[in-house]
Amino acid sequence: MEFNVTNHQLCVGDIKITGVASSALFLIGDVQTIQLSSAFDTPPESLIIGPLVPLSPQG
């Protein structure tokens, strides 16, 4: 896949991240190349898909 972006002036004030997926990329700024990969060393039968644990609110 080829993804071209033309950046202009960038001003970031505040960022609030409330959760992160099992595969995520968060980037602010410029980058020439991004290469993402993942690997699992856990056998498939040990995978448990169930309710997600909620993040506690910051107070």
Secondary structure in CASP SS format (residue, H / E / C, confidence):
PFRMAT SS
TARGET T0000
AUTHOR 0000-0000-0000
METHOD secondary structure of the structure
MODEL  1
M C 1.00
E C 1.00
F C 1.00
N C 1.00
V C 1.00
T C 1.00
N C 1.00
H C 1.00
Q C 1.00
L C 1.00
C C 1.00
V C 1.00
G C 1.00
D C 1.00
I C 1.00
K C 1.00
I C 1.00
T C 1.00
G C 1.00
V C 1.00
A C 1.00
S C 1.00
S C 1.00
A C 1.00
L C 1.00
F C 1.00
L C 1.00
I C 1.00
G C 1.00
D C 1.00
V C 1.00
Q C 1.00
T C 1.00
I C 1.00
Q C 1.00
L C 1.00
S C 1.00
S C 1.00
A C 1.00
F C 1.00
D C 1.00
T C 1.00
P C 1.00
P H 1.00
E H 1.00
S H 1.00
L C 1.00
I C 1.00
I C 1.00
G C 1.00
P C 1.00
L C 1.00
V C 1.00
P C 1.00
L C 1.00
S C 1.00
P C 1.00
Q C 1.00
G C 1.00
END
